[in-house]
Amino acid sequence: MATQQKEINLGDNSARYQSEVPGETMSLNMGPSHPATHGVLRLKLELDGDFITKCDPVIGYLHRGDEKIAENMTYNQFVPYTDRLDYLAPLHNNVTYAIAVEKLAGLEMPPRCEAIRVICCELARISSHLLGIGVYGMDAGAFTIFLYTFTEREKLYTLFEELTGARLTTSYTRIGGLMRDIPEGWLGRVNNFINQLGPILEEVDGLLTRNTIWMKRTEGVCPISKEDALAYGLTGPNLRASGVDADLRRDKPYSGYENYDFEIPIGTSGDCYDRYLVRMEEIRQSMSIVRQAIEKMPDGPWYAEEAKKIFPPRKDKILTKMEELIQNFMIVTEGPQIPPGEVYFEAENPKGVLGFFIVSKGGGVPYRMKIRGPSFCSLSILPKVMPGLMITDVPIVLGSLDFVMGECDR
Amino acid sequence: MDPITLILKVVYALVMISVVMTCAGYCVLAERKVAAWIQGRVGPNRASLPFITAIPIIGPFLQKLGIWQLPADGLKFLFKEDPVPGHVNKVYYFLAPVLALVPALMTMVAVPFGQYWDEAGVGHPLILANIDIGILFILAVSSLGVYSIVLAGWAANSKYPFFGSIRASAQMVSYELTMGLALLPVLMWANTADGIGGLTLSNVVASQDGLWLAFIQPLSAFLFLIALFAETNRLPFDMAESETDLVGGFHTEYGSFKFGLFFTAEYAHIVMGSALFVLLFLGGWNFLPFLAAPWPHTLVGSVLSVLWFFFKVCFMIFFFIWVRWTLPRFRYDQVMHMGWNTLLPWALVNLVFNTFLIGFLDKA
């Protein structure tokens, strides 16, 4: 079991913990239902006064066996399950999963499909970071920040609803394309949303970034060194805050990310404040990517046309032509026919690197699927960084790591 | 004392209690409405009464104002099941909420809220008991409030309340020092030449006839305000609750009406704290600085003096709410560090400076 890490390495953090009074420690159980733990994380803390001497995260309260479930259904049927991995950025999970399977099938997506997927990914990133920052602020007691960002996220969800028919469980992608094309005028509304998001971000910026209390709470708290971040497999904003210049969107571009101009914010000290700043900047970069994607949105098909055994034909053809009817029937009953082989694909999700390892023996059902969730790795560093902090820092650290238990427990 | 005076005193006291309790109750509503306003929400607007809401215009307006939320919440507190966890120390568990409310209500005895003029044209403060040691009495009684938090945390016999109560008690004891030291220059300034009655609040108000003390001693006002936030356990300093890490702080194990008492006590403290700040630094019932109060020596003037006072208190309550929904919260050790290492030295500097200033001006 991965949770049985007993190692306590009192690193740099323990400099703050200088109690010389010998006494009993106190064990405190934080979670699984505690306002600070963002879901069903449980922390077994050992405390010396207000200081933490040992932290043992207990995970698995939200385990649903997604990987096993995947072996029992066709590739398309698993798309809704990807919504429930990182349920704060379901669109990006959809895209990551679809690209993984398409890589296995050797499919190339037409430019329009790729552009739509990029917009989906970046909007998902914005929504996830908005919630992440809002909850992070709320953990420090700034409740208003949470409602400001949550309001924006609601507007975004209204756009998602228009695009996919659902606010939270989007299930937008299909193997070999999308569920449907973007609705008419949707891009304009996305553009309007992006334009009005700027001032709101400024407001959050004004309330938090140079706020003395906020800086006192986050600056220098729980710094994660470059080496630690790499050793524990941190990814995404958490890794970049520690000063590692790594972003899969640029390093291993997928879905046409090489066509967009964006900067990758890097932190210096890897403390909670840096993680906040990196997320704030990433929202701005995502806004710029969405703008670019809207500007040069190509025309053309939004599904792989030559993928006869993978993507179902158009409805009007199904209803009028025999061959298409049979093809549709086969795909619906047996699933998209994916050739044998294995693939590992990972993409830069809002929370970090989400990877799918899929083994196929041919047919419509994966033989084995392994999901690499970034939140799981982010949480693995807790026993290392928590000792030496105070209990009041726990919500701050958890908020700054911005994990989601649906993806950690799977 | 003849029986009629006694009965009158009791009636006055009851009236005051009902006024303060109503204020505290509507503070809760104000908090929710102002929070909603700050956060771009609507706030409570659903609770309604069957017949009053049917009145055109006024009824729906009152409902949208959320005015019926207070009785609804109060009744809910009364009628909810009142579970007592098995592991608590029963005596102290029941005592703590009572202890929370009593000091908050007792302080109002010595809080003047306006003035009236007798036939000779001499002004008297409107006050329940005009005692010589006014401000000392208020400080002494209000600091008893910390016992309720300590007892609540101790009696609950549970870890999170325990943390909350330990933090809150340490914090309140520390900030009382700053509070006291910030008050001294005010009392020195307000002291009259004969040196009598320097501790009564009406005296302090009388000294602010022209210019408010907040302008004469801004540092004292600032330090006192910060200490007031800490004493009332409001947000930048709400170590006692700190709901993100301590769930509910000292009242985690309380439910129903006992929780209601804690809740009311918190807002009663805010009302009292605001009143105190207004009396000490914002001119009490005086009109704006350098402006003479309109219609002095008449009944209208008396009523207006109460109104000025009330408006100023309302503003202070709004200020409390405003700060709460704007700022994040300090960490416990930072609160203590600030109290002892920053505020206390500044309070001392302020005291010495003002002592010299007052001596130089030969005021006393």
Interface residues (C-beta under 8 A of the other chain):
Chain A: M26 L28 H34 P35 A36 D50 G137 M138 D139 A140 G141 A142 F143 T144 L147 Y148 T151 L207 L208 N211 I213 W214 K216 R217 M390 I391 T392 D393 V394 P395
Chain B: A35 I38 Q39 G40 R41 K159 F163 L235 P236 D238 S242 E243 T244 D245 L246 V247 W325 T326 L327 P328 R329 F330 R331 Y332 D333 Q334
